[in-house]
């Protein structure tokens, strides 16, 4: 940005001496002098006709400019035209440079937005996959708890029927909720596995337990017994 402004200022500064050189060449060089005279006379005739039309007059004859005056006016016109062309070129160049920078900035922003959109889509996909896995895991845990609660409920019913629990006449025996029993059994199994003493079912003989149901025990418990 700073370099472009410096270049513009330098071109404008250089254009002024070039304009003065054009004036000098127009007065000294025969070709330039002829061009300046023709240009100055044409501009003068056009100016006179336009002024006469505005005033409502009809000039029959237009007196031409003197050669010195025509050379001076023509040289000034060429110099001013050169300066105008330089200024117009600088303005067009600056406009083109600004539009190009804006296009580059817009393309960069678009690329950044596309990248962010891709990342957001990837994160959403990962969240959906994680939610699906969590839902499947939750359903599996729910089914497992329900199955365990059903089995424990059947075990308690059979235990009550087989005389495992002694019922008092004064205090009624309240059976714990199946989910609470399932949670306690699951904690017991987890603690046994972490301690390296897996739990197994001891299946008694029909003579030892007429109901045919086993009991939970661990190697530590069996060693104590």
C-alpha positions as CSV (number, residue, x, y, z in Angstrom):
1,X,0.0,0.0,0.0
2,X,2.8,2.5,1.0
3,X,4.9,1.5,-2.0
4,X,2.0,2.1,-4.4
5,X,1.4,5.6,-3.0
6,X,5.1,6.4,-3.3
7,X,5.1,5.2,-6.9
8,X,2.1,7.4,-7.7
9,X,3.7,10.4,-6.2
10,X,6.9,9.8,-8.1
11,X,5.1,9.5,-11.4
12,X,3.2,12.7,-10.8
13,X,6.5,14.5,-9.9
14,X,8.2,13.2,-13.1
15,X,5.2,14.1,-15.2
16,X,5.7,17.9,-14.6
17,X,9.2,18.1,-16.1
18,X,8.0,16.0,-19.0
19,X,5.2,18.4,-19.6
20,X,7.6,21.4,-19.6
21,X,9.8,19.4,-22.1
22,X,6.8,18.9,-24.4
23,X,6.2,22.7,-24.4
24,X,9.8,23.4,-25.2
25,X,9.9,20.8,-28.0
26,X,6.6,22.1,-29.4
27,X,8.2,25.6,-29.8
28,X,11.5,24.3,-31.3
29,X,10.7,21.2,-33.2
30,X,9.0,21.8,-36.6
31,X,6.7,18.7,-36.4
32,X,5.6,19.5,-32.9
33,X,5.1,23.2,-33.9
34,X,2.9,22.2,-36.8
35,X,0.8,19.9,-34.5
36,X,0.5,22.6,-31.9
37,X,-0.6,25.2,-34.5
38,X,-3.2,23.0,-36.0
39,X,-4.5,21.9,-32.6
40,X,-4.7,25.5,-31.3
41,X,-6.4,26.8,-34.4
42,X,-9.0,24.0,-34.3
43,X,-9.8,24.7,-30.7
44,X,-10.0,28.4,-31.2
45,X,-12.5,28.0,-34.1
46,X,-14.6,25.7,-32.1
47,X,-14.6,28.1,-29.2
48,X,-15.6,31.0,-31.4
49,X,-18.5,29.1,-33.0
50,X,-19.7,27.9,-29.6
51,X,-19.7,31.4,-28.2
52,X,-21.5,32.8,-31.3
53,X,-24.2,30.1,-31.1
54,X,-24.7,30.9,-27.4
55,X,-25.0,34.7,-28.2
56,X,-27.3,34.0,-31.2
57,X,-24.8,35.4,-33.8
58,X,-23.7,33.9,-37.1
59,X,-20.0,34.6,-37.6
60,X,-19.1,34.6,-41.3
61,X,-15.3,34.7,-40.9
62,X,-13.1,33.7,-37.9
63,X,-9.8,35.4,-37.6
64,X,-7.1,32.8,-36.9
65,X,-4.6,33.1,-34.0
66,X,-1.1,34.3,-34.6
67,X,1.6,31.7,-35.0
68,X,3.2,32.4,-31.6
69,X,-0.1,32.4,-29.8
70,X,-1.1,29.2,-31.6
71,X,2.2,27.5,-30.7
72,X,1.8,28.5,-27.0
73,X,-1.8,27.3,-26.7
74,X,-1.1,24.1,-28.6
75,X,2.0,23.4,-26.4
76,X,0.0,24.0,-23.2
77,X,-2.8,21.8,-24.5
78,X,-0.4,18.9,-25.2
79,X,1.2,19.3,-21.8
80,X,-2.1,19.4,-19.9
81,X,-3.3,16.4,-21.9
82,X,-0.2,14.5,-20.9
83,X,-0.7,15.3,-17.3
84,X,-4.4,14.3,-17.5
85,X,-3.5,11.0,-19.1
86,X,-1.0,10.3,-16.4
87,X,-3.5,11.1,-13.6
88,X,-6.2,9.1,-15.3
89,X,-3.8,6.1,-15.7
90,X,-2.8,6.3,-12.0
91,X,-6.5,6.4,-10.9
92,X,-7.3,3.4,-13.1
93,X,-4.3,1.5,-11.8
94,X,-5.2,2.2,-8.2
95,X,-8.8,1.1,-8.8
96,X,-7.6,-2.1,-10.5
97,X,-5.2,-2.8,-7.6
98,X,-7.9,-2.2,-5.0
99,X,-10.4,-4.5,-6.8
100,X,-7.7,-7.2,-7.1
101,X,-6.9,-7.0,-3.3
102,X,-10.6,-7.2,-2.5
103,X,-11.0,-10.2,-4.7
104,X,-8.0,-11.9,-3.0
105,X,-9.4,-11.1,0.4
106,X,-12.9,-12.3,-0.5
107,X,-11.4,-15.6,-1.9
108,X,-9.4,-16.0,1.3
109,X,-12.5,-15.5,3.5
110,X,-14.5,-18.0,1.4
111,X,-11.7,-20.6,1.7
112,X,-11.7,-20.0,5.5
113,X,-15.5,-20.3,5.7
114,X,-15.4,-23.6,3.7
115,X,-12.7,-25.0,6.0
116,X,-14.8,-24.0,9.1
117,X,-17.9,-25.6,7.5
118,X,-16.0,-28.8,6.9
119,X,-14.8,-28.9,10.5
120,X,-18.3,-28.2,11.9
121,X,-19.7,-31.0,9.7
122,X,-17.0,-33.4,11.0
123,X,-17.7,-32.4,14.6
124,X,-21.4,-32.9,14.1
125,X,-20.8,-36.3,12.6
126,X,-18.7,-37.3,15.5
127,X,-21.3,-36.1,18.0
128,X,-24.0,-38.1,16.2
129,X,-21.9,-41.2,16.2
130,X,-21.1,-40.8,19.9
131,X,-24.8,-40.2,20.7
132,X,-25.7,-43.4,18.8
133,X,-23.1,-45.4,20.7
134,X,-24.3,-43.9,24.0
135,X,-27.9,-44.7,23.1
136,X,-27.0,-48.3,22.2
137,X,-25.0,-48.7,25.4
138,X,-27.9,-47.3,27.5
139,X,-30.4,-49.7,25.9
140,X,-28.0,-52.6,26.5
141,X,-27.5,-51.6,30.1
142,X,-31.2,-51.2,30.6
143,X,-32.0,-54.6,29.1
144,X,-29.2,-56.1,31.2
145,X,-30.6,-54.6,34.4
146,X,-34.1,-55.6,33.6
147,X,-32.9,-59.2,33.0
148,X,-30.9,-59.3,36.2
149,X,-33.8,-57.8,38.1
150,X,-36.1,-60.5,36.7
151,X,-33.7,-63.3,37.6
152,X,-33.2,-62.0,41.1
153,X,-36.9,-61.6,41.6
154,X,-37.4,-65.3,40.6
155,X,-34.6,-66.3,43.0
156,X,-36.2,-64.4,45.9
157,X,-39.6,-65.9,45.1
158,X,-38.0,-69.4,45.1
159,X,-36.1,-68.7,48.2
160,X,-39.2,-67.6,50.1
161,X,-41.0,-70.7,48.9
162,X,-38.1,-73.0,49.8
163,X,-37.6,-71.7,53.3
164,X,-34.4,-69.7,52.8
165,X,-35.8,-66.7,54.7
166,X,-37.5,-67.2,58.1
167,X,-40.6,-65.1,58.4
168,X,-41.6,-63.7,61.8
169,X,-45.2,-63.4,62.9
170,X,-44.8,-59.9,64.3
171,X,-42.5,-58.3,61.7
172,X,-43.3,-58.9,58.0
173,X,-40.3,-59.5,55.7
174,X,-40.1,-56.8,53.0
175,X,-38.4,-57.8,49.8
176,X,-35.9,-55.2,48.5
177,X,-36.6,-53.7,45.0
178,X,-35.1,-55.8,42.2
179,X,-33.1,-52.9,40.8
180,X,-31.5,-52.3,44.2
181,X,-30.7,-56.0,44.5
182,X,-29.3,-56.0,41.0
183,X,-27.1,-53.0,41.8
184,X,-25.7,-54.7,44.9
185,X,-25.0,-57.9,43.1
186,X,-23.2,-56.0,40.3
187,X,-21.1,-54.1,42.8
188,X,-20.2,-57.4,44.5
189,X,-19.2,-59.0,41.2
190,X,-17.1,-55.9,40.2
191,X,-15.2,-55.9,43.5
192,X,-14.5,-59.6,43.3
193,X,-13.1,-59.3,39.7
194,X,-10.9,-56.3,40.7
195,X,-9.5,-58.2,43.7
196,X,-8.7,-61.2,41.5
197,X,-11.2,-63.5,43.1
198,X,-13.9,-64.3,40.5
199,X,-17.3,-65.3,41.8
200,X,-18.8,-68.5,40.8
201,X,-22.1,-70.3,41.5
202,X,-21.9,-73.2,43.9
203,X,-24.5,-75.7,42.8
204,X,-25.5,-78.0,45.7
205,X,-26.8,-81.5,45.3
206,X,-30.5,-82.2,45.6
207,X,-29.9,-83.6,49.1
208,X,-28.2,-80.4,50.3
209,X,-30.7,-78.0,48.8
210,X,-34.1,-79.3,47.6
211,X,-34.8,-76.1,45.7
212,X,-31.9,-76.7,43.3
213,X,-30.6,-73.0,43.4
214,X,-27.0,-72.2,43.8
215,X,-25.3,-69.5,45.8
216,X,-22.6,-66.8,45.1
217,X,-19.2,-67.5,46.6
218,X,-15.6,-66.4,46.0
219,X,-12.3,-68.3,46.5
220,X,-11.7,-66.3,49.7
221,X,-15.1,-67.2,51.1
222,X,-14.6,-70.9,50.2
223,X,-11.2,-70.8,51.9
224,X,-12.8,-69.4,55.0
225,X,-15.5,-72.1,55.0
